Amino acid sequence: MIAKKEAIMNNVRQELAMANAQELINKSGERCFTKCVTKPGDSLSSSEQTCLSRCFDRYLEAFNIVSRTYQSRLGRERLDKPPSTF
């Protein structure tokens, strides 16, 4: 029973992680495009390409920092929490 519950929870965590990653990509794409592409056209200038690349890098960096911190916090909370009884 506990193993089944843990498997379901892991599945939910994976689905949430995928949803969060998709949302990050969508939002960062919109924000980086607005910031970096001032005059949309048929192609991107080299400065726009560089700006977009750096912008996405910063978003991913921030996402990774937040994710690691969150995972660390969850791990600490699991260790501090008494086992549940079902």
N, CA, C and O atoms as a CHARMM CRD file, in Angstrom:
* protein
*
  344
    1    1 MET  N      0.82200  -1.19400   0.00000 PROA 1      0.00000
    2    1 MET  CA     0.00000   0.00000   0.00000 PROA 1      0.00000
    3    1 MET  C      0.86700   1.25900   0.00000 PROA 1      0.00000
    4    1 MET  O      0.61100   2.18900  -0.76500 PROA 1      0.00000
    5    2 ILE  N      1.89100   1.29300   0.85500 PROA 2      0.00000
    6    2 ILE  CA     2.77400   2.45100   0.93200 PROA 2      0.00000
    7    2 ILE  C      3.57900   2.58500  -0.35600 PROA 2      0.00000
    8    2 ILE  O      3.77700   3.69700  -0.84400 PROA 2      0.00000
    9    3 ALA  N      4.04200   1.47400  -0.91000 PROA 3      0.00000
   10    3 ALA  CA     4.81000   1.50100  -2.16000 PROA 3      0.00000
   11    3 ALA  C      3.95300   2.03300  -3.30500 PROA 3      0.00000
   12    3 ALA  O      4.44000   2.78600  -4.14900 PROA 3      0.00000
   13    4 LYS  N      2.68800   1.64800  -3.33600 PROA 4      0.00000
   14    4 LYS  CA     1.78000   2.11800  -4.39200 PROA 4      0.00000
   15    4 LYS  C      1.56100   3.62800  -4.25800 PROA 4      0.00000
   16    4 LYS  O      1.56200   4.35800  -5.24900 PROA 4      0.00000
   17    5 LYS  N      1.37600   4.07600  -3.02800 PROA 5      0.00000
   18    5 LYS  CA     1.17600   5.50700  -2.77600 PROA 5      0.00000
   19    5 LYS  C      2.41500   6.29300  -3.20400 PROA 5      0.00000
   20    5 LYS  O      2.29700   7.34700  -3.82900 PROA 5      0.00000
   21    6 GLU  N      3.58700   5.78900  -2.87300 PROA 6      0.00000
   22    6 GLU  CA     4.84300   6.45800  -3.24100 PROA 6      0.00000
   23    6 GLU  C      5.01500   6.49400  -4.76000 PROA 6      0.00000
   24    6 GLU  O      5.48700   7.49200  -5.30700 PROA 6      0.00000
   25    7 ALA  N      4.63900   5.42300  -5.43700 PROA 7      0.00000
   26    7 ALA  CA     4.73200   5.38000  -6.90300 PROA 7      0.00000
   27    7 ALA  C      3.80300   6.41900  -7.52900 PROA 7      0.00000
   28    7 ALA  O      4.17800   7.08900  -8.49200 PROA 7      0.00000
   29    8 ILE  N      2.60800   6.55200  -6.99100 PROA 8      0.00000
   30    8 ILE  CA     1.66300   7.54800  -7.49400 PROA 8      0.00000
   31    8 ILE  C      2.20700   8.95800  -7.25200 PROA 8      0.00000
   32    8 ILE  O      2.13800   9.81500  -8.13300 PROA 8      0.00000
   33    9 MET  N      2.74000   9.18900  -6.07400 PROA 9      0.00000
   34    9 MET  CA     3.31200  10.50200  -5.75300 PROA 9      0.00000
   35    9 MET  C      4.48900  10.83400  -6.67400 PROA 9      0.00000
   36    9 MET  O      4.62500  11.97300  -7.12300 PROA 9      0.00000
   37   10 ASN  N      5.32900   9.85300  -6.95000 PROA 10     0.00000
   38   10 ASN  CA     6.45000  10.08500  -7.86400 PROA 10     0.00000
   39   10 ASN  C      5.95900  10.42200  -9.26100 PROA 10     0.00000
   40   10 ASN  O      6.52400  11.28500  -9.93200 PROA 10     0.00000
   41   11 ASN  N      4.91400   9.74400  -9.69600 PROA 11     0.00000
   42   11 ASN  CA     4.33200  10.01500 -11.00500 PROA 11     0.00000
   43   11 ASN  C      3.78100  11.44100 -11.06800 PROA 11     0.00000
   44   11 ASN  O      3.98400  12.14200 -12.05900 PROA 11     0.00000
   45   12 VAL  N      3.09500  11.86400 -10.02600 PROA 12     0.00000
   46   12 VAL  CA     2.55400  13.21900  -9.96000 PROA 12     0.00000
   47   12 VAL  C      3.68800  14.23700  -9.96700 PROA 12     0.00000
   48   12 VAL  O      3.59500  15.26000 -10.64600 PROA 12     0.00000
   49   13 ARG  N      4.74800  13.97200  -9.22600 PROA 13     0.00000
   50   13 ARG  CA     5.90900  14.88000  -9.19600 PROA 13     0.00000
   51   13 ARG  C      6.52100  15.03100 -10.58500 PROA 13     0.00000
   52   13 ARG  O      6.87500  16.13600 -10.99500 PROA 13     0.00000
   53   14 GLN  N      6.64500  13.92400 -11.30300 PROA 14     0.00000
   54   14 GLN  CA     7.21500  13.97600 -12.64700 PROA 14     0.00000
   55   14 GLN  C      6.32700  14.78900 -13.58600 PROA 14     0.00000
   56   14 GLN  O      6.82600  15.58100 -14.38500 PROA 14     0.00000
   57   15 GLU  N      5.01800  14.59400 -13.48900 PROA 15     0.00000
   58   15 GLU  CA     4.10500  15.35000 -14.33700 PROA 15     0.00000
   59   15 GLU  C      4.15400  16.84100 -14.01200 PROA 15     0.00000
   60   15 GLU  O      4.10600  17.67500 -14.91600 PROA 15     0.00000
   61   16 LEU  N      4.25000  17.17600 -12.73600 PROA 16     0.00000
   62   16 LEU  CA     4.36700  18.58300 -12.34300 PROA 16     0.00000
   63   16 LEU  C      5.67400  19.18700 -12.84000 PROA 16     0.00000
   64   16 LEU  O      5.70000  20.33200 -13.29200 PROA 16     0.00000
   65   17 ALA  N      6.74400  18.43100 -12.75900 PROA 17     0.00000
   66   17 ALA  CA     8.03400  18.91900 -13.24000 PROA 17     0.00000
   67   17 ALA  C      7.97400  19.21000 -14.73700 PROA 17     0.00000
   68   17 ALA  O      8.50400  20.22000 -15.20000 PROA 17     0.00000
   69   18 MET  N      7.33100  18.32500 -15.48800 PROA 18     0.00000
   70   18 MET  CA     7.19100  18.54200 -16.93300 PROA 18     0.00000
   71   18 MET  C      6.33700  19.77800 -17.21900 PROA 18     0.00000
   72   18 MET  O      6.66100  20.56900 -18.10500 PROA 18     0.00000
   73   19 ALA  N      5.25900  19.93700 -16.47600 PROA 19     0.00000
   74   19 ALA  CA     4.38700  21.10800 -16.66500 PROA 19     0.00000
   75   19 ALA  C      5.13500  22.39000 -16.32800 PROA 19     0.00000
   76   19 ALA  O      5.00900  23.39000 -17.03500 PROA 19     0.00000
   77   20 ASN  N      5.91300  22.36400 -15.25000 PROA 20     0.00000
   78   20 ASN  CA     6.69000  23.54100 -14.86000 PROA 20     0.00000
   79   20 ASN  C      7.74700  23.87500 -15.90500 PROA 20     0.00000
   80   20 ASN  O      7.96300  25.04600 -16.21700 PROA 20     0.00000
   81   21 ALA  N      8.39900  22.86500 -16.43900 PROA 21     0.00000
   82   21 ALA  CA     9.41400  23.09600 -17.47000 PROA 21     0.00000
   83   21 ALA  C      8.77300  23.69300 -18.72100 PROA 21     0.00000
   84   21 ALA  O      9.32800  24.61000 -19.32600 PROA 21     0.00000
   85   22 GLN  N      7.62000  23.18200 -19.10600 PROA 22     0.00000
   86   22 GLN  CA     6.92400  23.71600 -20.28000 PROA 22     0.00000
   87   22 GLN  C      6.51900  25.16600 -20.05300 PROA 22     0.00000
   88   22 GLN  O      6.65800  26.00000 -20.94800 PROA 22     0.00000
   89   23 GLU  N      6.02200  25.46400 -18.87100 PROA 23     0.00000
   90   23 GLU  CA     5.63600  26.83900 -18.55200 PROA 23     0.00000
   91   23 GLU  C      6.85200  27.76000 -18.56900 PROA 23     0.00000
   92   23 GLU  O      6.76900  28.88700 -19.05700 PROA 23     0.00000
   93   24 LEU  N      7.97100  27.29000 -18.04300 PROA 24     0.00000
   94   24 LEU  CA     9.20300  28.07700 -18.05700 PROA 24     0.00000
   95   24 LEU  C      9.60500  28.40200 -19.48500 PROA 24     0.00000
   96   24 LEU  O      9.94900  29.54400 -19.79000 PROA 24     0.00000
   97   25 ILE  N      9.56500  27.41600 -20.35100 PROA 25     0.00000
   98   25 ILE  CA     9.95800  27.62100 -21.74400 PROA 25     0.00000
   99   25 ILE  C      9.02100  28.64200 -22.40900 PROA 25     0.00000
  100   25 ILE  O      9.47300  29.55000 -23.10600 PROA 25     0.00000
  101   26 ASN  N      7.73500  28.48200 -22.18600 PROA 26     0.00000
  102   26 ASN  CA     6.77700  29.40600 -22.79400 PROA 26     0.00000
  103   26 ASN  C      6.95000  30.83600 -22.29600 PROA 26     0.00000
  104   26 ASN  O      7.01600  31.76900 -23.09600 PROA 26     0.00000
  105   27 LYS  N      7.02200  31.01000 -20.98400 PROA 27     0.00000
  106   27 LYS  CA     7.13700  32.35400 -20.42100 PROA 27     0.00000
  107   27 LYS  C      8.47900  32.99700 -20.75700 PROA 27     0.00000
  108   27 LYS  O      8.53700  34.17700 -21.10500 PROA 27     0.00000
  109   28 SER  N      9.55200  32.22600 -20.65500 PROA 28     0.00000
  110   28 SER  CA    10.85600  32.80400 -20.96400 PROA 28     0.00000
  111   28 SER  C     10.93800  33.14300 -22.45200 PROA 28     0.00000
  112   28 SER  O     11.55100  34.14200 -22.82700 PROA 28     0.00000
  113   29 GLY  N     10.32800  32.32300 -23.29300 PROA 29     0.00000
  114   29 GLY  CA    10.31100  32.62500 -24.72300 PROA 29     0.00000
  115   29 GLY  C      9.61400  33.93900 -25.00500 PROA 29     0.00000
  116   29 GLY  O     10.11500  34.76600 -25.76700 PROA 29     0.00000
  117   30 GLU  N      8.45800  34.13200 -24.39100 PROA 30     0.00000
  118   30 GLU  CA     7.71200  35.38400 -24.58400 PROA 30     0.00000
  119   30 GLU  C      8.50300  36.57800 -24.07000 PROA 30     0.00000
  120   30 GLU  O      8.62600  37.59400 -24.75500 PROA 30     0.00000
  121   31 ARG  N      9.03500  36.45100 -22.86700 PROA 31     0.00000
  122   31 ARG  CA     9.75300  37.58400 -22.26600 PROA 31     0.00000
  123   31 ARG  C     11.05000  37.88500 -22.99400 PROA 31     0.00000
  124   31 ARG  O     11.38100  39.04800 -23.22900 PROA 31     0.00000
  125   32 CYS  N     11.78500  36.84200 -23.35200 PROA 32     0.00000
  126   32 CYS  CA    13.04600  37.06600 -24.05800 PROA 32     0.00000
  127   32 CYS  C     12.78700  37.64900 -25.44400 PROA 32     0.00000
  128   32 CYS  O     13.52900  38.52200 -25.89500 PROA 32     0.00000
  129   33 PHE  N     11.75600  37.18200 -26.11700 PROA 33     0.00000
  130   33 PHE  CA    11.43600  37.71700 -27.43800 PROA 33     0.00000
  131   33 PHE  C     11.10200  39.20100 -27.32600 PROA 33     0.00000
  132   33 PHE  O     11.60300  40.01000 -28.10700 PROA 33     0.00000
  133   34 THR  N     10.25700  39.56500 -26.35900 PROA 34     0.00000
  134   34 THR  CA     9.87600  40.96100 -26.16200 PROA 34     0.00000
  135   34 THR  C     11.09100  41.82000 -25.85800 PROA 34     0.00000
  136   34 THR  O     11.20800  42.94100 -26.35200 PROA 34     0.00000
  137   35 LYS  N     11.99300  41.29300 -25.04500 PROA 35     0.00000
  138   35 LYS  CA    13.18200  42.04800 -24.64400 PROA 35     0.00000
  139   35 LYS  C     14.19800  42.17200 -25.77700 PROA 35     0.00000
  140   35 LYS  O     14.79800  43.23000 -25.96500 PROA 35     0.00000
  141   36 CYS  N     14.38700  41.09900 -26.52300 PROA 36     0.00000
  142   36 CYS  CA    15.51400  41.03900 -27.46000 PROA 36     0.00000
  143   36 CYS  C     15.18000  41.37600 -28.90900 PROA 36     0.00000
  144   36 CYS  O     16.03800  41.85600 -29.64800 PROA 36     0.00000
  145   37 VAL  N     13.95400  41.13000 -29.31200 PROA 37     0.00000
  146   37 VAL  CA    13.60400  41.33400 -30.72200 PROA 37     0.00000
  147   37 VAL  C     12.77700  42.61500 -30.81600 PROA 37     0.00000
  148   37 VAL  O     11.55600  42.60800 -30.65900 PROA 37     0.00000
  149   38 THR  N     13.47900  43.70200 -31.07400 PROA 38     0.00000
  150   38 THR  CA    12.82200  45.01100 -31.09600 PROA 38     0.00000
  151   38 THR  C     12.11800  45.28400 -32.41500 PROA 38     0.00000
  152   38 THR  O     11.11300  45.99400 -32.44700 PROA 38     0.00000
  153   39 LYS  N     12.63700  44.72800 -33.50200 PROA 39     0.00000
  154   39 LYS  CA    12.03400  44.92200 -34.82500 PROA 39     0.00000
  155   39 LYS  C     11.90200  43.56400 -35.50700 PROA 39     0.00000
  156   39 LYS  O     12.78400  43.16000 -36.26400 PROA 39     0.00000
  157   40 PRO  N     10.79700  42.85600 -35.24100 PROA 40     0.00000
  158   40 PRO  CA    10.63200  41.53600 -35.85900 PROA 40     0.00000
  159   40 PRO  C     10.68300  41.61900 -37.38600 PROA 40     0.00000
  160   40 PRO  O     10.16000  42.54800 -38.00200 PROA 40     0.00000
  161   41 GLY  N     11.33000  40.61600 -37.96600 PROA 41     0.00000
  162   41 GLY  CA    11.44200  40.55200 -39.41500 PROA 41     0.00000
  163   41 GLY  C     11.55500  39.11100 -39.86000 PROA 41     0.00000
  164   41 GLY  O     11.12800  38.19300 -39.16000 PROA 41     0.00000
  165   42 ASP  N     12.13500  38.92300 -41.03400 PROA 42     0.00000
  166   42 ASP  CA    12.27700  37.57900 -41.59600 PROA 42     0.00000
  167   42 ASP  C     13.36600  36.76000 -40.91400 PROA 42     0.00000
  168   42 ASP  O     13.33700  35.53000 -40.95500 PROA 42     0.00000
  169   43 SER  N     14.32300  37.43500 -40.28900 PROA 43     0.00000
  170   43 SER  CA    15.41700  36.72200 -39.62000 PROA 43     0.00000
  171   43 SER  C     15.87900  37.53300 -38.41800 PROA 43     0.00000
  172   43 SER  O     15.53300  38.70400 -38.26300 PROA 43     0.00000
  173   44 LEU  N     16.66700  36.88200 -37.57400 PROA 44     0.00000
  174   44 LEU  CA    17.20500  37.55000 -36.38700 PROA 44     0.00000
  175   44 LEU  C     18.59600  38.08600 -36.67900 PROA 44     0.00000
  176   44 LEU  O     19.40200  37.43600 -37.34600 PROA 44     0.00000
  177   45 SER  N     18.86200  39.27200 -36.17300 PROA 45     0.00000
  178   45 SER  CA    20.21500  39.80600 -36.28900 PROA 45     0.00000
  179   45 SER  C     21.12100  39.05400 -35.31700 PROA 45     0.00000
  180   45 SER  O     20.64500  38.34900 -34.42800 PROA 45     0.00000
  181   46 SER  N     22.42000  39.21300 -35.49700 PROA 46     0.00000
  182   46 SER  CA    23.35300  38.51500 -34.58700 PROA 46     0.00000
  183   46 SER  C     23.19800  39.02800 -33.16000 PROA 46     0.00000
  184   46 SER  O     23.32900  38.25300 -32.21300 PROA 46     0.00000
  185   47 SER  N     22.92200  40.31500 -32.98900 PROA 47     0.00000
  186   47 SER  CA    22.73700  40.85000 -31.62900 PROA 47     0.00000
  187   47 SER  C     21.45600  40.30300 -31.00100 PROA 47     0.00000
  188   47 SER  O     21.42000  40.04400 -29.79800 PROA 47     0.00000
  189   48 GLU  N     20.40700  40.12600 -31.80200 PROA 48     0.00000
  190   48 GLU  CA    19.17800  39.53600 -31.28500 PROA 48     0.00000
  191   48 GLU  C     19.39200  38.07600 -30.90600 PROA 48     0.00000
  192   48 GLU  O     18.88400  37.62300 -29.88100 PROA 48     0.00000
  193   49 GLN  N     20.13200  37.34200 -31.71300 PROA 49     0.00000
  194   49 GLN  CA    20.43700  35.94500 -31.40700 PROA 49     0.00000
  195   49 GLN  C     21.22200  35.83300 -30.10700 PROA 49     0.00000
  196   49 GLN  O     20.93800  34.98000 -29.26700 PROA 49     0.00000
  197   50 THR  N     22.21500  36.70700 -29.95400 PROA 50     0.00000
  198   50 THR  CA    23.02600  36.70300 -28.73300 PROA 50     0.00000
  199   50 THR  C     22.17100  37.04800 -27.52500 PROA 50     0.00000
  200   50 THR  O     22.27100  36.40300 -26.48200 PROA 50     0.00000
  201   51 CYS  N     21.33400  38.06300 -27.66700 PROA 51     0.00000
  202   51 CYS  CA    20.45100  38.47400 -26.56800 PROA 51     0.00000
  203   51 CYS  C     19.51600  37.33900 -26.16800 PROA 51     0.00000
  204   51 CYS  O     19.36100  37.05300 -24.98100 PROA 51     0.00000
  205   52 LEU  N     18.89400  36.69200 -27.14700 PROA 52     0.00000
  206   52 LEU  CA    17.98300  35.57800 -26.86300 PROA 52     0.00000
  207   52 LEU  C     18.70100  34.43600 -26.15900 PROA 52     0.00000
  208   52 LEU  O     18.18500  33.86500 -25.19900 PROA 52     0.00000
  209   53 SER  N     19.87900  34.11100 -26.63800 PROA 53     0.00000
  210   53 SER  CA    20.65000  33.01900 -26.03100 PROA 53     0.00000
  211   53 SER  C     20.98200  33.32400 -24.57700 PROA 53     0.00000
  212   53 SER  O     20.81300  32.47500 -23.70300 PROA 53     0.00000
  213   54 ARG  N     21.45100  34.53000 -24.32400 PROA 54     0.00000
  214   54 ARG  CA    21.80000  34.91700 -22.94600 PROA 54     0.00000
  215   54 ARG  C     20.56600  34.97800 -22.05300 PROA 54     0.00000
  216   54 ARG  O     20.59700  34.57300 -20.89100 PROA 54     0.00000
  217   55 CYS  N     19.48500  35.49100 -22.61900 PROA 55     0.00000
  218   55 CYS  CA    18.24000  35.59300 -21.85200 PROA 55     0.00000
  219   55 CYS  C     17.75400  34.20900 -21.43100 PROA 55     0.00000
  220   55 CYS  O     17.41000  34.00100 -20.26800 PROA 55     0.00000
  221   56 PHE  N     17.72200  33.25500 -22.37500 PROA 56     0.00000
  222   56 PHE  CA    17.29900  31.89000 -22.04900 PROA 56     0.00000
  223   56 PHE  C     18.24500  31.25900 -21.02600 PROA 56     0.00000
  224   56 PHE  O     17.80500  30.56200 -20.11100 PROA 56     0.00000
  225   57 ASP  N     19.54000  31.50700 -21.18700 PROA 57     0.00000
  226   57 ASP  CA    20.52000  30.96600 -20.22800 PROA 57     0.00000
  227   57 ASP  C     20.22500  31.44700 -18.81800 PROA 57     0.00000
  228   57 ASP  O     20.29400  30.66100 -17.87300 PROA 57     0.00000
  229   58 ARG  N     19.89300  32.73800 -18.65700 PROA 58     0.00000
  230   58 ARG  CA    19.59700  33.28600 -17.32600 PROA 58     0.00000
  231   58 ARG  C     18.34000  32.65600 -16.74300 PROA 58     0.00000
  232   58 ARG  O     18.30000  32.33100 -15.55700 PROA 58     0.00000
  233   59 TYR  N     17.31600  32.48400 -17.56800 PROA 59     0.00000
  234   59 TYR  CA    16.09000  31.84500 -17.08600 PROA 59     0.00000
  235   59 TYR  C     16.36300  30.41300 -16.62200 PROA 59     0.00000
  236   59 TYR  O     15.90100  30.00300 -15.55700 PROA 59     0.00000
  237   60 LEU  N     17.10700  29.66200 -17.41600 PROA 60     0.00000
  238   60 LEU  CA    17.40600  28.27500 -17.04200 PROA 60     0.00000
  239   60 LEU  C     18.27200  28.20900 -15.79100 PROA 60     0.00000
  240   60 LEU  O     18.08400  27.33900 -14.94100 PROA 60     0.00000
  241   61 GLU  N     19.21600  29.12900 -15.68600 PROA 61     0.00000
  242   61 GLU  CA    20.05900  29.19500 -14.49100 PROA 61     0.00000
  243   61 GLU  C     19.20700  29.43200 -13.24800 PROA 61     0.00000
  244   61 GLU  O     19.35400  28.73900 -12.24200 PROA 61     0.00000
  245   62 ALA  N     18.32300  30.41100 -13.32800 PROA 62     0.00000
  246   62 ALA  CA    17.44600  30.72700 -12.19200 PROA 62     0.00000
  247   62 ALA  C     16.53000  29.55100 -11.87400 PROA 62     0.00000
  248   62 ALA  O     16.32700  29.22100 -10.70600 PROA 62     0.00000
  249   63 PHE  N     15.97500  28.91700 -12.90800 PROA 63     0.00000
  250   63 PHE  CA    15.10000  27.76500 -12.71000 PROA 63     0.00000
  251   63 PHE  C     15.84100  26.63900 -12.00200 PROA 63     0.00000
  252   63 PHE  O     15.29700  26.01600 -11.09100 PROA 63     0.00000
  253   64 ASN  N     17.07600  26.37500 -12.41200 PROA 64     0.00000
  254   64 ASN  CA    17.87000  25.31100 -11.79300 PROA 64     0.00000
  255   64 ASN  C     18.17400  25.61500 -10.33200 PROA 64     0.00000
  256   64 ASN  O     18.12700  24.71700  -9.49200 PROA 64     0.00000
  257   65 ILE  N     18.47900  26.85400 -10.02600 PROA 65     0.00000
  258   65 ILE  CA    18.75700  27.24100  -8.63800 PROA 65     0.00000
  259   65 ILE  C     17.50900  27.04300  -7.77900 PROA 65     0.00000
  260   65 ILE  O     17.57800  26.46600  -6.69400 PROA 65     0.00000
  261   66 VAL  N     16.38200  27.52000  -8.27100 PROA 66     0.00000
  262   66 VAL  CA    15.12400  27.38300  -7.52100 PROA 66     0.00000
  263   66 VAL  C     14.76900  25.90700  -7.35500 PROA 66     0.00000
  264   66 VAL  O     14.34900  25.49000  -6.27500 PROA 66     0.00000
  265   67 SER  N     14.93100  25.11900  -8.40900 PROA 67     0.00000
  266   67 SER  CA    14.59900  23.68700  -8.34200 PROA 67     0.00000
  267   67 SER  C     15.46600  22.95900  -7.32100 PROA 67     0.00000
  268   67 SER  O     14.95900  22.17800  -6.51600 PROA 67     0.00000
  269   68 ARG  N     16.76500  23.21400  -7.35400 PROA 68     0.00000
  270   68 ARG  CA    17.66400  22.55600  -6.38200 PROA 68     0.00000
  271   68 ARG  C     17.30500  22.95000  -4.95100 PROA 68     0.00000
  272   68 ARG  O     17.27800  22.10600  -4.05600 PROA 68     0.00000
  273   69 THR  N     17.03400  24.21700  -4.74500 PROA 69     0.00000
  274   69 THR  CA    16.67700  24.69300  -3.41000 PROA 69     0.00000
  275   69 THR  C     15.37600  24.05300  -2.94100 PROA 69     0.00000
  276   69 THR  O     15.25900  23.64100  -1.78600 PROA 69     0.00000
  277   70 TYR  N     14.40600  23.97200  -3.83400 PROA 70     0.00000
  278   70 TYR  CA    13.11600  23.37000  -3.50000 PROA 70     0.00000
  279   70 TYR  C     13.27000  21.88700  -3.17200 PROA 70     0.00000
  280   70 TYR  O     12.71000  21.40400  -2.18800 PROA 70     0.00000
  281   71 GLN  N     14.02500  21.17400  -3.99000 PROA 71     0.00000
  282   71 GLN  CA    14.25400  19.74700  -3.74400 PROA 71     0.00000
  283   71 GLN  C     14.96800  19.52900  -2.41000 PROA 71     0.00000
  284   71 GLN  O     14.64700  18.59900  -1.67100 PROA 71     0.00000
  285   72 SER  N     15.92400  20.38000  -2.11500 PROA 72     0.00000
  286   72 SER  CA    16.64300  20.28900  -0.84600 PROA 72     0.00000
  287   72 SER  C     15.69400  20.50800   0.33000 PROA 72     0.00000
  288   72 SER  O     15.75200  19.80000   1.33600 PROA 72     0.00000
  289   73 ARG  N     14.82800  21.49400   0.18300 PROA 73     0.00000
  290   73 ARG  CA    13.85300  21.77900   1.24200 PROA 73     0.00000
  291   73 ARG  C     12.89600  20.60800   1.43300 PROA 73     0.00000
  292   73 ARG  O     12.60200  20.22400   2.56500 PROA 73     0.00000
  293   74 LEU  N     12.41000  20.04300   0.33500 PROA 74     0.00000
  294   74 LEU  CA    11.52400  18.88300   0.44300 PROA 74     0.00000
  295   74 LEU  C     12.21800  17.72300   1.14600 PROA 74     0.00000
  296   74 LEU  O     11.62200  17.04700   1.98400 PROA 74     0.00000
  297   75 GLY  N     13.47300  17.50100   0.80100 PROA 75     0.00000
  298   75 GLY  CA    14.23200  16.42500   1.43500 PROA 75     0.00000
  299   75 GLY  C     14.36400  16.62900   2.93100 PROA 75     0.00000
  300   75 GLY  O     14.20200  15.69100   3.71100 PROA 75     0.00000
  301   76 ARG  N     14.65800  17.86100   3.33100 PROA 76     0.00000
  302   76 ARG  CA    14.77700  18.16700   4.76600 PROA 76     0.00000
  303   76 ARG  C     13.44300  17.97900   5.47100 PROA 76     0.00000
  304   76 ARG  O     13.39700  17.45600   6.58400 PROA 76     0.00000
  305   77 GLU  N     12.35600  18.40400   4.83000 PROA 77     0.00000
  306   77 GLU  CA    11.03700  18.27000   5.45300 PROA 77     0.00000
  307   77 GLU  C     10.64500  16.80400   5.60200 PROA 77     0.00000
  308   77 GLU  O     10.02000  16.42600   6.59300 PROA 77     0.00000
  309   78 ARG  N     11.00700  15.98300   4.62800 PROA 78     0.00000
  310   78 ARG  CA    10.70600  14.54300   4.72500 PROA 78     0.00000
  311   78 ARG  C     11.45300  13.91200   5.88900 PROA 78     0.00000
  312   78 ARG  O     10.92000  13.04800   6.58500 PROA 78     0.00000
  313   79 LEU  N     12.69200  14.34800   6.09700 PROA 79     0.00000
  314   79 LEU  CA    13.47300  13.78400   7.19400 PROA 79     0.00000
  315   79 LEU  C     12.92500  14.21300   8.54900 PROA 79     0.00000
  316   79 LEU  O     12.98800  13.45600   9.51700 PROA 79     0.00000
  317   80 ASP  N     12.38500  15.43500   8.61800 PROA 80     0.00000
  318   80 ASP  CA    11.86500  15.96000   9.88500 PROA 80     0.00000
  319   80 ASP  C     10.45900  15.50100  10.19400 PROA 80     0.00000
  320   80 ASP  O     10.01600  15.58200  11.33900 PROA 80     0.00000
  321   81 LYS  N      9.73900  15.01100   9.17100 PROA 81     0.00000
  322   81 LYS  CA     8.34300  14.62600   9.33400 PROA 81     0.00000
  323   81 LYS  C      8.23800  13.19600   9.86400 PROA 81     0.00000
  324   81 LYS  O      8.88500  12.29100   9.33700 PROA 81     0.00000
  325   82 PRO  N      7.42700  12.98700  10.90500 PROA 82     0.00000
  326   82 PRO  CA     7.24000  11.61500  11.39700 PROA 82     0.00000
  327   82 PRO  C      6.48900  10.79000  10.35700 PROA 82     0.00000
  328   82 PRO  O      5.67300  11.33400   9.61200 PROA 82     0.00000
  329   83 PRO  N      6.74800   9.49800  10.29600 PROA 83     0.00000
  330   83 PRO  CA     6.06000   8.64300   9.30700 PROA 83     0.00000
  331   83 PRO  C      4.54800   8.67100   9.51500 PROA 83     0.00000
  332   83 PRO  O      4.06300   8.68000  10.64700 PROA 83     0.00000
  333   84 SER  N      3.81200   8.68400   8.40100 PROA 84     0.00000
  334   84 SER  CA     2.36000   8.70200   8.49400 PROA 84     0.00000
  335   84 SER  C      1.84700   7.27700   8.63900 PROA 84     0.00000
  336   84 SER  O      2.47800   6.31500   8.20200 PROA 84     0.00000
  337   85 THR  N      0.70200   7.17800   9.25800 PROA 85     0.00000
  338   85 THR  CA     0.09700   5.85900   9.42200 PROA 85     0.00000
  339   85 THR  C     -1.20200   5.83200   8.67300 PROA 85     0.00000
  340   85 THR  O     -2.03000   6.73100   8.82500 PROA 85     0.00000
  341   86 PHE  N     -1.39900   4.79900   7.85400 PROA 86     0.00000
  342   86 PHE  CA    -2.62600   4.64100   7.05900 PROA 86     0.00000
  343   86 PHE  C     -3.28000   3.35200   7.40300 PROA 86     0.00000
  344   86 PHE  O     -4.32800   3.02400   6.84700 PROA 86     0.00000
